[in-house]
Amino acid sequence: MMKRIKSDKILLSDRLFEGYVYFADETIIDVTQKELPFEEEYDATGYYVSPGFIDMHTHGGGGNPFEGSVEDIVAGCNFHLTHGTTTICPTISAAVFESMASSVENVEIAMNDPRIKGTVLGAHLEGPYLSKEQAGAQCPTFITAPKEEEYLPLLKQHEKAIARWSYAPENDADEKFAKALKKHNVVASAGHTNAIYDDMLRASKNGCKLVTHLYSCTSTITRDHGFRRLGVIETAYLLDDMYVEIICDGKHLPPELIRLIYKIKGADHIALVTDSLALAGTDQTHGWMQSTEFIIEDGVCKLMDRSAFAGSIATADRLVRVTVKEADIPLPDAVRMITAVPAKIMGLSHKGSIATGMDADFVIFDENIEIKQVFAKGELI
């Protein structure tokens, strides 16, 4: 069935467009001002029409943890879908490795579950190969150096179910882990890391082109007997081909810091992520992430001693709203950072923009970035 969306604010990759988006069988057929035959129309005049949002980093939502059961994963993905996230990477925190492996198996089952209306790319493993010095809300008990006897069997058995893996490059000095990720087409990301420039340069040469939540558990300049050494943050700025993801929930990063990152890296190398915990979208104020207890106050998750943030309760629409309304970044760039950029990072050639041949995933929202309609795989949700 041929369908079309009519709007005067269609967000194309290079401009706002007034006309129609024609789509059928989950695919965009044409973006034009011409009248073509159609059987169903959605009039979005006055509203923005965006590509579907892509969240590469979220631990759950609507009360459903992505480390939980298949039912939890299904419900969590569909919760985020109502906020515009049509493509998602369920994120698994550091835990006993057998538990993480079990969570990957559940994600793999959920990827093919017809109850999920959007697209599940595969799991994002955030650990256990992190830095204890930059653990943040991750439980230090489970953090270890990479172990071939763990990760190789998991990669071989569940290669299509693992989309990305965050790790600390300084603990991969022999480069075996990074090379294994590259071999199995898993996106490598430097996260919860105390790496210095040399570590990051080595990781970059072995395929690591992304930094997990920049400024959150990422090292900065240190001194060694008076000599300054660049950390992850400075290296991310220095390497032109390094992408960064940022949590634009209005809490993790102040607006002026968001603008600084945008000024240095540019919209084409920044991805917005929620890093939301399972309690996103609920009225609960207390919970657990694996073995880490947290509270919710001031619109953000905190460790019980309030020494650090433990994650967000954001949804994708909130990220765009904060980026535009608080950080004063143009809407087309904000949208690009949650559509085209994550699509490029994750190697999704058919997602992230509104153009002929692309997937028919759309988000329709108003001037305040309030969601009005969401389409996933060509169907109104």
C-alpha positions, 0 to 999 in steps of 0.5 A, spaced: 500 500 500 502 506 498 502 511 503 504 518 504 506 524 509 504 531 507 508 537 511 511 543 510 517 542 515 520 535 512 527 535 515 532 533 509 539 532 510 540 539 507 534 543 508 527 543 510 522 541 505 515 542 503 512 536 499 510 529 500 514 523 503 511 517 499 512 510 502 510 502 501 513 496 504 517 499 509 521 503 504 521 510 502 519 510 495 520 518 493 520 525 496 517 530 492 512 535 491 509 531 485 502 528 486 503 521 485 498 515 486 497 513 494 492 510 498 493 513 505 495 520 507 497 523 513 497 530 514 503 533 518 502 540 515 505 545 521 509 539 524 516 537 523 517 530 519 524 527 522 527 520 520 526 516 526 531 517 532 537 512 533 539 511 540 545 507 541 546 507 548 540 505 553 539 501 559 532 500 559 525 504 560 518 504 562 520 500 568 524 495 564 531 493 564 535 491 558 539 486 562 532 482 564 528 478 560 525 478 553 519 480 555 523 486 559 527 488 552 520 488 548 517 492 553 523 497 554 524 498 546 516 499 545 516 504 550 522 508 547 519 507 540 513 512 543 518 517 544 521 517 537 526 511 538 525 507 532 532 504 532 535 501 538 541 498 542 539 495 548 545 496 553 548 491 558 552 493 564 558 490 567 556 484 571 558 477 572 560 475 564 555 469 564 550 474 566 552 478 561 552 473 556 545 471 558 543 478 556 546 478 549 542 471 548 535 475 550 537 481 546 538 476 540 531 473 541 528 479 542 531 482 535 526 477 532 520 478 536 514 481 532 512 484 538 517 489 537 515 494 532 522 498 531 528 495 529 533 492 535 540 493 532 543 488 537 546 489 544 551 494 546 556 491 552 558 496 556 563 492 560 566 488 563 573 490 560 573 497 563 577 502 568 576 501 575 578 508 576 573 511 571 567 506 573 562 511 575 556 507 576 558 501 574 560 496 579 568 495 580 567 488 582 565 486 575 570 490 572 576 486 569 581 486 563 579 483 557 579 475 557 580 471 550 576 465 553 570 470 555 569 474 549 571 470 543 566 464 544 561 470 545 563 473 539 563 467 535 556 465 537 552 471 537 556 476 532 549 478 529 546 480 536 552 484 539 552 491 535 557 495 539 562 494 545 565 499 550 571 498 553 577 501 556 583 501 551 589 502 556 587 495 558 588 492 551 595 493 550 596 487 545 590 490 541 587 483 541 580 485 543 580 491 539 582 486 533 577 481 535 571 486 535 573 489 528 573 482 525 566 480 528 564 487 525 562 490 532 563 497 533 568 498 538 567 504 543 572 507 548 568 508 555 569 508 562 576 509 560 583 512 563 586 512 557 592 517 555 593 519 548 598 513 546 592 508 548 587 512 544 591 512 538 593 505 538 585 503 539 583 508 533 588 504 529 585 498 530 578 500 529 575 504 535 572 510 532 567 512 538 567 515 545 562 513 550 558 518 553 564 524 552 566 527 559 562 522 563 567 517 566 573 519 560 580 521 562 582 528 561 589 531 561 594 529 567 601 530 569 607 525 569 613 528 573 611 535 570 609 532 563 602 533 560 599 527 557 592 528 553 586 524 556 580 521 552 577 528 551 583 531 548 584 526 544 577 525 541 578 533 539 584 532 536 582 526 532 578 528 526 575 521 525 573 520 532 566 520 533 563 522 540 556 520 544 553 525 549 548 525 554 544 531 552 539 530 558 540 537 561 543 534 567 550 530 565 552 536 561 551 544 562 549 547 555 555 551 554 559 544 554 554 542 549 556 548 545 563 547 546 563 540 544 559 542 538 563 547 536 569 543 536 567 536 533 561 539 529 554 535 528 557 530 523 561 527 529 556 527 535 551 522 537 546 524 542 544 518 547 540 517 552 544 512 557 537 511 560 536 506 566 530 502 566 526 507 570 526 512 565 518 514 564 516 512 571 515 515 577 519 511 581 525 514 585 529 508 587 532 502 583 538 498 582 543 497 575 546 490 576 549 491 583 549 499 584 543 502 587 541 509 585 536 514 587 532 519 582 532 526 584 533 533 580 531 529 574 537 525 573 539 518 576 545 519 582 549 514 586 546 513 593 551 518 596 550 523 591 557 523 589 556 522 581 550 521 576 548 513 575 545 514 568 539 518 566 531 518 565 531 521 559 528 519 552 530 521 545 525 527 544 528 530 551 535 530 548 533 533 542 529 538 546 535 540 550 540 540 544 535 545 541 532 549 547 537 550 552 544 549 548 541 553 542 544 548 537 540 549 530 534 543 530 537 540 523 543 539 526 540 536 533 536 531 529 542 529 525 546 527 531 540 523 533 539 520 526 544 520 520 550 520 525 548 514 529 546 511 523 553 512 520 557 510 526 553 503 526 553 502 519 546 503 517 546 505 510 538 505 509 537 509 516 538 516 518 535 520 513 529 521 509 530 520 502 528 515 496 530 507 498 531 509 505 527 505 511 520 508 512 522 510 520 519 517 521 518 522 527 513 527 527 513 533 532 512 540 534 516 546 535 517 544 542 519 537 540 513 534 543 512 527 539 505 527 535 506 521 531 511 515 530 512 511 524 516 504 524 517 500 518 512 504 514 507 503 520 504 508 524 505 506 532 
